[in-house]
Amino acid sequence: MTATASDARGLLDDVRTSATRIARALERSGYRADFTPASLRDLERFMAEHSDRGVAVAGRLLATDQGSRLFALGAYLGETVRRSAGGTWETDGADPHSEPGPALRLSDGSLVWPVQRMVKRFRHGHEDSIAGYATALGLHLSTRPRRRSWRWRR
């Protein structure tokens, strides 16, 4: 079967739609998913709570429909990076469904594969941290409030 430009556009639409849907699902489950760099800490927490080095935790969200959920989580990761660092989604025009899947070309010309990175996070655990990945791409994930200077009254 020959891939077409229409297939590539369809995959890019799937990326955007999947990212939006998984963001809503994460929010309903109590995770921050607002496409900000800080939300990637909650994405990391989600992965820690729902998987353990390539094994989905029984009864948790990755225990079913794992492939499409990992795709959606990777799409969310990529959309968050794209919105913060700039860039565009790309697919292999010859075969948009081939490995390593949709790529994100960053504004500096770098090419990254966030969906594949999410699969690595699932398989290898925290050693392939999403927060570390985003930080290496130049995103600032700080969620800690700045320390206030307190003046004691006498």
HELIX and SHEET records of a PDB file:
HELIX    1   1 ALA A    5  ARG A   28  1                                  24    
HELIX    2   2 SER A   39  HIS A   50  1                                  12    
HELIX    3   3 LEU A   61  ALA A   63  5                                   3    
HELIX    4   4 GLN A   66  ALA A   85  1                                  20    
HELIX    5   5 PRO A  114  HIS A  124  1                                  11    
HELIX    6   6 GLY A  125  ASP A  128  5                                   4    
HELIX    7   7 ILE A  130  ALA A  136  1                                   7    
SHEET    1   A 2 SER A  51  ASP A  52  0                                        
SHEET    2   A 2 VAL A  55  ALA A  56 -1                                        
SHEET    1   B 3 GLY A  87  GLU A  90  0                                        
SHEET    2   B 3 ALA A 103  LEU A 106 -1                                        
SHEET    3   B 3 LEU A 111  VAL A 112 -1                                        
END                                                                             
